[in-house]
Amino acid sequence: MARGAHRRKGGINTNRKGKFDPKDENQVKHTKIGKVWELYEERQPELAKIPFSARLNFERYLGLYDSLPFVWRMLKDIGSIRACWLYLGLYLAVQLALSLIPAVQLWYSGQLLTIVGTAIEQRTVDRQLLFRVASSRVACSIADLILQHLSKRISRPLNARIKQYYTVHMFNVMARLDVPTYDDPLVQRQLEQAFPSNSRQTVIWRTVVGVINMGSTAIMLLSQLSVLSTVLKNQQDGTLIALLSFSHSILSSNSDTQSLFTRVWAATTHNADFIKLSGLRKAVAEPAHRKEIVAGNMWEYMHSEYRRCINILGDDAAEFFDVYELFNQKRFPSFASIIRRPLQELPQIVFTLRAVQYPATIPLSLASLNLITSTANSFSHTLLRLFEQTGSISDNFATIQKMYEAINLSNRIPDGMVPYPENQRSLQMGMSIEFRNVSFKYPESKSYALRNVSFKIVKGQLCVILGQNGSGKSTVLKLIARLYDPLEGQILVDDQDIKTFKLADLRRAMAILFQEYTHFPLSIRENIALGDPGHSDDMDRITQAATLGGASEFIERLEEGYDTYLDRPVRDYYSGLPEGTMDLFGRAVSFGKIRGMGGMKSNESTTLSGGQMQRIALSRTFMRSSVSEPSVGLLLFDEPSASLDPTAEHDLFERLRLLRGQKTMIFSSHRFGNLTRNADMILYMHDSVIVEEGSHDALLKAGGEYARIWNLQAQAFL
Ligand SMILES: Nc1ncnc2c1ncn2[C@@H]1O[C@H](COP(=O)(O)OP(=O)(O)OP(=O)(O)O)[C@@H](O)[C@H]1O
């Protein structure tokens, strides 16, 4: 996304194909909004400029047909949810009744009119009829209220059930996607469209409600129309007044400042002062910068720069929507809004003329004017709603299609067929790994991360991959784990192509510690147990893994021990707390909101040091890599000691050395030392290729780059 651009907050979830190119002047209109912002709006087709036509966006209906099989699948899925059809039936009945009420009310209003007419002509009122009609009207209003309430009562559990059903689907998709698929921006967009993160309702529910509402709106229209025509039959100029009111309300619905959200647009800024000002604002609000701001005595400079930028920009130093609002207010009203005003007055004028002509009918005409204008208004609103509903239904159908496509999304890394290992005993000596002329580029990257890499590690060996930052060490490990597949060349495991093995089997046979290890927003116990989900209940195994990873001591010192959450995933909600409230529910209160950081983000994570975090990640790897665990044959460690102190590093390597001969181990590291001296094989990488290969002694003897750096280091300790 372009710098400074806004995501479409609650805007149209467009399902359109194609591309929006701000530089395309034929398609895109550029407007400078104040000194700071540049707005790029898609030019509207000529048809869309005609009032009201924007609602009849035919393009939206084109894809409807393609979506139908997915809608059918949705219906079948909904049918499988417990008691869903029953609730749906009830909801349908209530909506049907609700849709008929306006017509019934209208009919009674017509009756009232007839009573007035008779009263004027005959100077008598049929009291009984009047009472019946009036009480029926009241009954209608009460029925409407009750039905509205019922509709809400039924829709809530229905929506909740449908939402829950699809949340499970969504979780499944999100959990099972592999790295290249998940990282693909198109897939990310597809997922966001299929399962919007900010929506409380599922698209399924919106569609169900939409379709039902569309039906009931159509019924409402037809019934209102038929009653209205009966009422108008006896009213002088009724049709004319109705038409005038109708056109007025249609025009007024086509508002002047058509919301940005219904269009395709983008906004950005290139204004250096505004960008700087925003950066300064962010820097002082972000706690991470506080130490440096204070220690570096930066505040005076920051303050004067901030003031300088504000002085230059003046009123324009504001976020896009604020400036846009101001800008919009300055636009001249549209033609539609200009003719709307006189049109609003016309029914009154017609009525007055008529009243002057026939003074005797004034009371009746007053009543009928009221009835006709209000009915015409309500009729036109219903009609507009119907158009809107049909439009959004086609969007919803397309989103349903997207959702099911996301549910069916297949992973980029194809699964193999052959079980691995053939027999469990074969793993007891480790796994052999061979790269044959492997080249690889990351999906979004143009340059090679590995070029023509070949090596062989035999079973039970300890191999260290050395090299500078970015030389390709981690990439080798990622390819062994089949997070990606090579672009060219072949990787062999136990002398067989890695692609032939079942992915789940292969990954079960290896344990990996990534350099950019993460912590799950779960308890420490779960964080370690996830290393071997099959034994997540085995507390002995978890504590053993924590001991091997060097984490058990500090975990036991934590107040909640293994149940401590490193990052609490659920936040507390509060507002208006008195200032003395420093903690709540046993956790520190976050006053981040005061600094304008937005939201009620809480400080609920336990702060551990980098080394402690790494020990937890190590423990997770040890869940499956202890000596007694025969199902693992390969251990991959990407910079396992980066954050460890020398003692912890020494202890770790000692433990790992014990595994030699029983498991194949591959380390990636920048460090020359104990580990490299003990390695069976060192691969020295530079700029995506292996430049040296051999044991410590062999490489020293060869006198290449490895020997040069080793000797440099040795001199440093002399
Ligand atoms: N996800 C990614 N997408 C695109 N390029 C990547 C990605 N990960 C790594 N690269 C690039 O691939 C090259 C090799 O990266 P790799 O992580 O394998 O290096 P490394 O030797 O492990 O570095 P370090 O010592 O810093 O960990 C680098 O140029 C890096 O910028």
The ligand as an SDF file (V2000), in Angstrom:
LIG
                    3D

 31 33  0  0  0  0  0  0  0  0999 V2000
   11.0860  -14.1190    2.9740 N   0  0  0  0  0  0  0  0  0  0  0  0
   12.0150  -13.5980    2.1500 C   0  0  0  0  0  0  0  0  0  0  0  0
   11.6240  -12.9740    1.0380 N   0  0  0  0  0  0  0  0  0  0  0  0
   12.5160  -12.4360    0.1750 C   0  0  0  0  0  0  0  0  0  0  0  0
   13.8430  -12.4990    0.3430 N   0  0  0  0  0  0  0  0  0  0  0  0
   14.2990  -13.1070    1.4460 C   0  0  0  0  0  0  0  0  0  0  0  0
   13.4190  -13.6890    2.4040 C   0  0  0  0  0  0  0  0  0  0  0  0
   14.1540  -14.2240    3.3960 N   0  0  0  0  0  0  0  0  0  0  0  0
   15.4480  -13.9970    3.0540 C   0  0  0  0  0  0  0  0  0  0  0  0
   15.5220  -13.3400    1.8940 N   0  0  0  0  0  0  0  0  0  0  0  0
   16.7720  -12.9420    1.1810 C   0  0  0  0  0  0  0  0  0  0  0  0
   17.4700  -14.1230    0.8390 O   0  0  0  0  0  0  0  0  0  0  0  0
   18.8500  -13.9630    1.0440 C   0  0  0  0  0  0  0  0  0  0  0  0
   19.3690  -15.0590    1.9710 C   0  0  0  0  0  0  0  0  0  0  0  0
   18.7600  -14.9030    3.2190 O   0  0  0  0  0  0  0  0  0  0  0  0
   19.0170  -15.8600    4.4640 P   0  0  0  0  0  0  0  0  0  0  0  0
   18.0070  -15.5270    5.4970 O   0  0  0  0  0  0  0  0  0  0  0  0
   19.0890  -17.2580    4.0120 O   0  0  0  0  0  0  0  0  0  0  0  0
   20.4670  -15.3690    4.9360 O   0  0  0  0  0  0  0  0  0  0  0  0
   21.2820  -15.7820    6.2080 P   0  0  0  0  0  0  0  0  0  0  0  0
   22.6230  -16.1840    5.7190 O   0  0  0  0  0  0  0  0  0  0  0  0
   20.5400  -16.7640    7.0450 O   0  0  0  0  0  0  0  0  0  0  0  0
   21.4050  -14.3730    6.9390 O   0  0  0  0  0  0  0  0  0  0  0  0
   21.5080  -14.0540    8.5080 P   0  0  0  0  0  0  0  0  0  0  0  0
   22.8730  -14.4220    8.9140 O   0  0  0  0  0  0  0  0  0  0  0  0
   21.3100  -12.5620    8.5480 O   0  0  0  0  0  0  0  0  0  0  0  0
   20.4590  -14.8120    9.1560 O   0  0  0  0  0  0  0  0  0  0  0  0
   19.0410  -12.5710    1.5980 C   0  0  0  0  0  0  0  0  0  0  0  0
   19.4520  -11.7440    0.5510 O   0  0  0  0  0  0  0  0  0  0  0  0
   17.6750  -12.1530    2.0800 C   0  0  0  0  0  0  0  0  0  0  0  0
   17.4980  -10.7810    1.9160 O   0  0  0  0  0  0  0  0  0  0  0  0
  1  2  1  0
  2  3  1  0
  2  7  2  0
  3  4  2  0
  4  5  1  0
  5  6  2  0
  6  7  1  0
  6 10  1  0
  7  8  1  0
  8  9  2  0
  9 10  1  0
 10 11  1  0
 11 12  1  0
 11 30  1  0
 12 13  1  0
 13 14  1  0
 13 28  1  0
 14 15  1  0
 15 16  1  0
 16 17  2  0
 16 18  1  0
 16 19  1  0
 19 20  1  0
 20 21  2  0
 20 22  1  0
 20 23  1  0
 23 24  1  0
 24 25  2  0
 24 26  1  0
 24 27  1  0
 28 29  1  0
 28 30  1  0
 30 31  1  0
M  END
$$$$
